[in-house]
Amino acid sequence: MAKLEQRKRKKFSKLDIVTFIIMTILVILIIVPFWSAIVISFSTNEYYINHRFSLWPGDFTLANYIALFSRGDGLLTAYGNTIWVSVIGTVGGMVVMTMAAYVFSRRFPGRRILFMITIFSMYFGGGLVPTYLNLKNLHLLNTHTGVIMLTLVSVSHIIIIMKGFEAVPKELEEAAKIDGAHDFQVFWKVMLPMNKPTLATYALFTFVDLWNNWYWPMLILTDSDKNLLQVYLRSIVNSASKMSGMAEGSGMGSFSMGIQMACILVVILPVMLIYPYVQKYFVKGIYVGSVKM
């Protein structure tokens, strides 16, 4: 029995212990700020001043959320715009990137040159001013189409998805062609089903990138009714102190930091709801797509 216990103890090496400690610290560093945001958003100003670090909301209140939604329909409009841009951008981006990845996974004349040009664009962009002028000439300023076009393609995603297509056994493709399938049918009925984990993973990456996008929307969207959520969040953070004073004057009892934390939680809620459904694809998708890198 003593020898058996010693063998069980030997399973955990020093590297395992160090890794466990590091991962535990990282988990704490992620969870604590997130939980702190929840606590602050449901607390009153007085409780927050007296208890800056609390594990549970004191004097539980919804005043911060009431103050957040009391600005009219701006938040709901930004929410709708962001959902629209994120969904359409994700669908359009995955269509473009999967088709490009499939083409690059095939052999054809000039493939290497075209692929190197694509890689070059990943490291060297056109620049802020030329991109803005192109959008202006194409009449895409102050449009959601312009925002989607700027984030439609990710070269790094194309490369990973391409590697996933290349990992599919050639025998499956040959069998499909023997049965009379043409290239698009091979792509649709063989390649895509065989790479569901990879596609689900990078669809989530694309969605999150679009959901968190604020820089270009801030530059090209001028109408308030076309605002996206991250730009709206920035305006709330900048004006939270004014909102707090208005709310306190009306007896609502909200405060600046509470409103900011409430807004942050409202913004990240959709991603938190989507992630559990694609989590099972995450590790497998990244591994399958990068195994041949």
Order of alpha helices (4+ residues) and beta strands (2+ residues): alpha-alpha-alpha-alpha-alpha-alpha-alpha-alpha-alpha-alpha-alpha-alpha-alpha-alpha-alpha
